[in-house]
Amino acid sequence: MHASYRANKMKKETRNNLHLNRPPSRRETLAGVRLQNVQAVKERLLEEIIELESQMQKLKGSGDPLDLSLIQTYREMIHSRRAFFNELIR
């Protein structure tokens, strides 16, 4: 039991240390979601925007008949991520 108690205590201390190193909540989205690490969210959004734009360009340049509904879906996904990104940089 003593080893189990020590292991639990170490886990709790580790979790507390992680919470201390977490940046404070700086922003709240329009939907009311509090964000803990705005920079990580912005980086992830940029990665997704780049990937979606790349996939859309491949689709347009594939030589296959254009699927306009799929292209519109890509546009909407890109637009929503850009809007969220712009909300974070205000």
Backbone as CSV, one residue per row, in Angstrom:
resi,resn,N_x,N_y,N_z,CA_x,CA_y,CA_z,C_x,C_y,C_z
1,MET,0.809,-1.193,0.000,0.000,0.000,0.000,0.851,1.255,0.000
2,HIS,1.983,1.193,0.685,2.832,2.363,0.774,3.304,2.806,-0.606
3,ALA,3.682,1.877,-1.475,4.127,2.211,-2.829,2.979,2.804,-3.639
4,SER,1.792,2.269,-3.455,0.621,2.787,-4.153,0.322,4.222,-3.722
5,TYR,0.425,4.473,-2.433,0.195,5.816,-1.902,1.199,6.799,-2.495
6,ARG,2.475,6.376,-2.551,3.521,7.232,-3.117,3.270,7.514,-4.587
7,ALA,2.867,6.493,-5.342,2.596,6.661,-6.772,1.441,7.636,-6.984
8,ASN,0.388,7.502,-6.186,-0.742,8.421,-6.302,-0.345,9.845,-5.958
9,LYS,0.488,9.990,-4.931,0.943,11.313,-4.523,1.781,11.949,-5.631
10,MET,2.657,11.143,-6.278,3.490,11.660,-7.365,2.627,12.078,-8.552
11,LYS,1.598,11.284,-8.884,0.709,11.648,-9.979,0.014,12.972,-9.704
12,LYS,-0.456,13.138,-8.465,-1.142,14.362,-8.087,-0.197,15.553,-8.171
13,GLU,1.031,15.401,-7.705,2.004,16.487,-7.779,2.321,16.835,-9.229
14,THR,2.440,15.830,-10.077,2.720,16.061,-11.486,1.578,16.829,-12.129
15,ARG,0.343,16.413,-11.848,-0.817,17.135,-12.399,-0.824,18.579,-11.929
16,ASN,-0.542,18.811,-10.656,-0.509,20.174,-10.132,0.570,20.999,-10.815
17,ASN,1.739,20.405,-11.046,2.813,21.118,-11.735,2.399,21.478,-13.155
18,LEU,1.714,20.575,-13.832,1.253,20.863,-15.184,0.269,22.021,-15.180
19,HIS,-0.615,22.062,-14.197,-1.575,23.152,-14.109,-0.872,24.484,-13.843
20,LEU,0.202,24.461,-13.055,0.928,25.691,-12.773,1.602,26.231,-14.023
21,ASN,2.050,25.347,-14.909,2.741,25.766,-16.124,1.800,26.107,-17.272
22,ARG,0.537,25.829,-17.100,-0.437,26.116,-18.149,-0.689,27.617,-18.179
23,PRO,-0.701,28.207,-19.379,-0.970,29.641,-19.448,-2.374,29.946,-18.939
24,PRO,-2.576,31.080,-18.332,-3.914,31.422,-17.867,-4.863,31.613,-19.044
25,SER,-6.101,31.409,-18.791,-7.109,31.621,-19.821,-7.106,33.096,-20.196
26,ARG,-6.906,33.380,-21.483,-6.786,34.764,-21.918,-8.002,35.245,-22.673
27,ARG,-8.722,34.329,-23.291,-9.791,34.752,-24.181,-10.998,33.856,-24.028
28,GLU,-12.058,34.347,-24.534,-13.269,33.561,-24.610,-13.829,33.758,-26.013
29,THR,-14.204,32.686,-26.685,-14.737,32.795,-28.030,-16.147,33.339,-27.977
30,LEU,-16.677,33.670,-29.152,-18.049,34.158,-29.225,-19.027,33.126,-28.685
31,ALA,-18.665,31.858,-28.813,-19.537,30.792,-28.323,-19.410,30.615,-26.812
32,GLY,-18.528,31.383,-26.178,-18.380,31.309,-24.736,-17.397,30.260,-24.265
33,VAL,-16.609,29.697,-25.176,-15.633,28.675,-24.812,-14.356,29.375,-24.365
34,ARG,-13.907,29.037,-23.171,-12.666,29.622,-22.680,-11.487,28.831,-23.242
35,LEU,-10.511,29.533,-23.766,-9.344,28.899,-24.365,-8.168,29.009,-23.410
36,GLN,-7.461,27.902,-23.227,-6.327,27.875,-22.314,-5.031,28.265,-23.003
37,ASN,-4.848,27.853,-24.250,-3.600,28.116,-24.957,-3.923,28.628,-26.346
38,VAL,-4.106,29.922,-26.461,-4.528,30.542,-27.708,-3.506,30.300,-28.811
39,GLN,-2.231,30.366,-28.490,-1.192,30.194,-29.502,-1.267,28.814,-30.140
40,ALA,-1.473,27.786,-29.364,-1.573,26.427,-29.914,-2.793,26.295,-30.812
41,VAL,-3.883,26.928,-30.434,-5.098,26.878,-31.261,-4.853,27.602,-32.578
42,LYS,-4.195,28.761,-32.532,-3.905,29.505,-33.755,-3.007,28.695,-34.687
43,GLU,-1.988,28.051,-34.133,-1.088,27.234,-34.948,-1.838,26.085,-35.606
44,ARG,-2.707,25.440,-34.854,-3.491,24.321,-35.390,-4.432,24.798,-36.495
45,LEU,-5.063,25.950,-36.300,-5.948,26.493,-37.320,-5.187,26.800,-38.607
46,LEU,-3.992,27.386,-38.489,-3.188,27.675,-39.677,-2.821,26.396,-40.417
47,GLU,-2.441,25.363,-39.667,-2.112,24.077,-40.301,-3.314,23.538,-41.064
48,GLU,-4.489,23.611,-40.457,-5.694,23.097,-41.102,-6.060,23.917,-42.331
49,ILE,-5.921,25.237,-42.253,-6.222,26.090,-43.405,-5.307,25.746,-44.570
50,ILE,-4.023,25.609,-44.301,-3.056,25.277,-45.355,-3.386,23.922,-45.970
51,GLU,-3.690,22.940,-45.134,-4.015,21.599,-45.634,-5.292,21.618,-46.474
52,LEU,-6.312,22.308,-46.012,-7.572,22.366,-46.759,-7.397,23.089,-48.090
53,GLU,-6.633,24.185,-48.094,-6.378,24.893,-49.350,-5.611,24.013,-50.330
54,SER,-4.654,23.254,-49.808,-3.883,22.338,-50.649,-4.779,21.257,-51.248
55,GLN,-5.638,20.675,-50.429,-6.551,19.643,-50.923,-7.513,20.208,-51.965
56,MET,-7.980,21.435,-51.755,-8.902,22.041,-52.713,-8.195,22.295,-54.047
57,GLN,-6.941,22.756,-53.998,-6.191,22.996,-55.229,-5.929,21.695,-55.981
58,LYS,-5.623,20.623,-55.248,-5.434,19.314,-55.891,-6.706,18.864,-56.575
59,LEU,-7.829,19.082,-55.930,-9.120,18.706,-56.491,-9.390,19.489,-57.773
60,LYS,-9.099,20.787,-57.748,-9.331,21.630,-58.930,-8.403,21.253,-60.080
61,GLY,-7.164,20.869,-59.750,-6.179,20.573,-60.787,-6.075,19.108,-61.170
62,SER,-6.980,18.288,-60.681,-6.871,16.850,-60.916,-7.216,16.438,-62.337
63,GLY,-7.886,17.297,-63.087,-8.292,16.934,-64.437,-9.612,16.192,-64.473
64,ASP,-10.101,15.789,-63.328,-11.413,15.139,-63.242,-12.492,16.217,-63.326
65,PRO,-13.716,15.812,-63.677,-14.806,16.790,-63.657,-14.929,17.398,-62.255
66,LEU,-15.127,18.720,-62.213,-15.184,19.411,-60.926,-16.444,19.038,-60.152
67,ASP,-16.237,18.743,-58.889,-17.345,18.505,-57.969,-17.556,19.813,-57.213
68,LEU,-18.474,20.626,-57.733,-18.665,21.959,-57.191,-19.130,21.947,-55.733
69,SER,-19.902,20.950,-55.353,-20.362,20.899,-53.964,-19.193,20.601,-53.020
70,LEU,-18.265,19.779,-53.459,-17.088,19.487,-52.629,-16.185,20.713,-52.522
71,ILE,-16.019,21.418,-53.624,-15.221,22.643,-53.599,-15.861,23.664,-52.664
72,GLN,-17.189,23.794,-52.717,-17.883,24.712,-51.827,-17.701,24.299,-50.361
73,THR,-17.700,23.011,-50.109,-17.473,22.523,-48.742,-16.085,22.928,-48.261
74,TYR,-15.083,22.752,-49.118,-13.728,23.190,-48.748,-13.708,24.679,-48.454
75,ARG,-14.351,25.477,-49.308,-14.382,26.934,-49.105,-15.003,27.290,-47.752
76,GLU,-16.093,26.627,-47.419,-16.766,26.907,-46.151,-15.900,26.500,-44.959
77,MET,-15.222,25.373,-45.078,-14.348,24.923,-43.993,-13.198,25.906,-43.800
78,ILE,-12.619,26.358,-44.908,-11.522,27.322,-44.839,-12.023,28.639,-44.254
79,HIS,-13.186,29.093,-44.721,-13.751,30.352,-44.231,-14.001,30.305,-42.722
80,SER,-14.572,29.215,-42.243,-14.879,29.129,-40.809,-13.611,29.128,-39.974
81,ARG,-12.565,28.474,-40.443,-11.304,28.452,-39.701,-10.631,29.824,-39.717
82,ARG,-10.713,30.509,-40.854,-10.149,31.867,-40.924,-10.903,32.811,-39.992
83,ALA,-12.216,32.689,-39.959,-13.013,33.549,-39.076,-12.635,33.298,-37.615
84,PHE,-12.472,32.052,-37.239,-12.081,31.712,-35.867,-10.683,32.256,-35.574
85,PHE,-9.758,32.086,-36.536,-8.393,32.584,-36.375,-8.417,34.101,-36.173
86,ASN,-9.177,34.815,-37.007,-9.256,36.274,-36.886,-9.850,36.691,-35.546
87,GLU,-10.760,35.921,-35.032,-11.334,36.198,-33.716,-10.264,36.082,-32.622
88,LEU,-9.346,35.152,-32.797,-8.305,34.932,-31.789,-7.223,36.010,-31.798
89,ILE,-6.998,36.650,-32.953,-5.904,37.635,-33.015,-6.368,39.037,-32.643
90,ARG,-7.643,39.216,-32.355,-8.128,40.549,-31.925,-7.658,40.892,-30.562
